[in-house]
Amino acid sequence: MAPVACRIVQLLRRMNSIPQSFPHPEASGYGQLPLDADRPVVLVTNDDGYEAKGIQALVESLRGLGRVVVCAPDSPRSGFSASFTCTRPINLMLVSDDGEVAVYCCNGTPVDCVKIALHRLFHERKPDLILSGINHGGNDSVSVMYSGTMGAVLEGCAVGISSIGFSLLNLSPMADFTNVMPITRSVSEQVLANPMPRGVVLNVNIPDVEEVKGIRICRQADGYWESEYHYLEGDEQTDMSWFQVTGTYVNKEPEATDTDRFWLDHDYVSVVPTTIDQTAYRHFELFGYLER
């Protein structure tokens, strides 16, 4: 038998040997968090890890708003987009709970954190709001498709829970979020009072300035990243070479005045209503030749 055919047979045998059901029953303890019926419940996550300054600032901005449940990665997971873990088990651990804010950490991705929290911590009652952030660095324009921050938000969108991603245009782990907290509090309060339509979430980016000029609802700018990797060392033709992700953002429409990039460049908070539905409705007719 040819080597390729042998590998295929081995793969099929391995797949067939995987149990189709788990040998252990589902553990008890669903919904073990005490949740008052008359208080809003907010689930908070991020992609920088539960110890990051950004998520700590977001949580502090929410105190007094209701019951806050944090379920965030145990270490940074930036750039994981909407990925989730399916090749190994994930874990969930309670870090602290002062009665108002419960903090859990998970060894998975931001989407894993949302999924396991909804499955394990809430069960019957779901959160009224899912928040992700505050991210260290912007998630405007095309960056939304790479963002672990927004991946978690879109997971909330998929299950019909109002969800918001918050990002500050400062990549430093020691970024100052003092001026951002009133914005996250205000936006969260308003969305709780005015739940979003199913299938829509908000991508909120905040300029790193001492005082923002206002908030603008806008669209995602048309742009892309180039020169995305910086060579470090080695030679891939003889052995192995090493690169560090970097890149330069290119705005394809710098003259447009209705985009997130425009308003952020003018010291405004950009709010982009974002949908999980990626169907290109207006281009249906272009592909009519494929129908039969």
N, C-alpha and C positions, 0 to 999 in steps of 0.2 A: 504494500500500500504506500502511496506517495506520502511524503512528510506532511504536506498541508492537509491531506485527508485524514491522516492519523491525528493531527491536532484537533480537527473538527470532531472526530469521534470521541476523543478524550473530553472535549468541552461538553458535548452532549451527555456523556455518561456522568460528568460532574454535576451538570444541571439537574439531571434526573435523580441524583442522589440527595439533592437538597430537600429537606422536609417541606411539605406543602402546608403544614400547620405547626404551631409551636407546641412543645411538650408540656409547657407550664400554663396554667390558667391565668387569666388577667388578674393582676393583684387588686385587692380591695383598697379603698381609701380615696376614691374619686371625690373631687370637690371638697378636699379637706380644709380649704381656707374658709374661715367664717366671713360671710358676705352679708351685710345688712341690706335689706330690700330697699330702704329709702336713701341709700348713698350710691352715687355713681361709682363704677369700677373701671379703673384704667390699667391696661396692660402696657408695660414699657419694656422696650428692648433696644438694641443697637448693634453695630458691627465692630466697635472698638473695645468691647469687653466691659464687664459689669463694674470694673474699678476705674474706668475712664472718667476724666473730669466732666466730659460732656453729658453723660447719662446721669451723673450725680447732680449736676446743675438742673437738668430737666426734672428729676425727681423732686428736688427742693422747690422748684417753681410750682409743683402740683400740690404741695402740702396744703391740707384744708379743703381740697376740691372733692375728695372722696377716698375710697380705698385704692391704693396704688400697689400693683403687683409687678415687680421687676423680674423678668426672665431673660437673661442676657448671656452671651458667650463668656466662657471662663478666661478667654484671651482674645486678642484682636482677630477679626475675621473680615477685614476690609476687602472689597472686590469680589465677594462671594456671590453677589447678585441674588438670584432666587434659588440657588443650589440648596439641596438638603442631603442628609446622610442616609445612604441605603446599603452601604457595604459593611457596616459595623454597628454595634449597639451604641446608643448615646446615653449619657447619664444626666441626672437632675439632682441638685443639692440645695437645700435651704441654707442660706448664708446668715440671714437675720430677719426678724419680724418684730417691729415695735407697736403693732396693732394698727398702724396707719399705713406703713410701707413694709411690704414683704419683699425680700430680695432672694432670688434663686439664680444659680448659675448652671450652665449646661455646656458640655464639651462639643456641641454641634455648631451649626451655622445659625445666622439670625432667623432664617426660616424654620429651622429645627426648633429654635426657642419658642416661636409663636405656636407651632404645631403641638409641641409637647405640653406647653402651658394650657392651651385650649383643651387638649385631650385629658390632661391629668389634674389640673388645678381648678378648673371651672366646671366641667362636665355639663350640668344642667343650665346654670346661668352663665351666659357669655359676657365678656367685658363690654361696656358701653362705648369704649374708645380704645384704639391701639395706637401708641406713639412709638416712634423709632428715632433715636438720636440722643442728644444733639451731636451730630457727626462732626468729627474734626476734619474739616475740608468740605468744599462744595460738592453738591450733587445736581448741578444745573446742566442744561442742555443734554448732550448725548451721554453724559456721565450717569444718568439715571439707569441706563441699561447694564452698567457694571456694578452698581451700588448694592452692597449688602444692607445698608440702611433702608433703601427703597424696596429691596427684595422682601424684607419683613413686612413692609407696608402693603405691598401688593398681595401678600399672603392673607392679610386681613381683609383686603378688598375681595379676594376670592370667596371668602366665607361670609361676606355681607356685613362686616363690622366697619364703622367709620374709622378711618386710619389716616395718620399724618406722619410724614417724615420731616425732621428738622435738621438742618445742616448750617454750620458756620464756616465762612470762607477763611478758615485758618487751620492749617494742617498740624500745627504744633501740639504735642501732647499736653503742654502747659498753657494752652490758649485760655484767655480770660472770657468767661461766659456771663459775667455780671450783667452786662447790658442786654443780653439775649433773653434772660429769664422772664422779664415782664412780657416779652413777645410770645414765648411759648405758653405762658399762663393764659394770656388773653385769647390767643387763637384756640387753645384747647377748650376754654370755657365757652367760646362762641360756637364751636362745632358740637359740643355736648348739647347746647341749647337748640342747635339747628342740624340734626343728623344729616349726613350726606346721602345722596341717591346711591342705590346699590350699583356697584361697578365703578365708582369714582373715589379717588383718594386725593390727598393734597401733598405736593412736593414743595416744601417751604425752605428757601435758601435765604440766609441772612448775611449781609456784608459785614466785614470785620472793621467797623467804624465806631467811633465813640458815641455817635448819635445817628440813628437812621432817620431818613426824611419822611418815611411813610411805608405803606404796604400797597403793592400793586398786583392785581390778578393779571396774568399774562400767559403767553405760550412758550413752549420749549424752543430755544434757539436751534437753528440748523447748523451744526458744527461737527468737528471730528478731531481726533488726536493724531499727531504724526510724530515721527522720530521717537517712538515709544520705548525703545530700549537703549540703555547706555552700556557699551562694551566694557567689561572689567578685565578679563584676562583669558588666556587659553586659545586653542585653535581647534575648531570643530572638524576640520579636515583630517586632523591626525589623532585627536583624542576627544577633548571636551572643552568647550568655552563657556564663559559665565557672563551674564548680563543682569543689569538692574533696571526694573521698570521705571520709566520717567515720562517724558513726552511734553509736547507743546500743543496747546489748544488752538484750533483754527476756527474762527467764526466765519461761516460762509455768507452771512448776511449782516455785516457790521453796521449798515445804515438803517436796519429795521428798528423801529422804536416800540415794538409791542412784544419783545422777547424777554426772557429771564436775564439773559446776558446784558441787555441794555439797561434794565432797571437796577440790576446789581452794580453795574459800573457807575450808576448815578446815585448810589448810596440808599437805595430802596430795598425793602424785603420783597423778594419775588415769590408769588404763590401760583403754582401751576396745577390746575385740576388735571389729574392723570387717570387714565383708564387702563384696565388690564386687558381689554379687548384690543388686539393688534390687527384686526381685520382692516384691510385697505378698501373700504366701501366704495369710495369715489372712483376706484380704478377697475371695478367689476367688468365694465364693458370692454376694456382693453384685452381681456383674456377670454372673450367669448369664443374665439377660434378653437379653444380646448374642449368645448362642450360637444357632445355627440349624442 
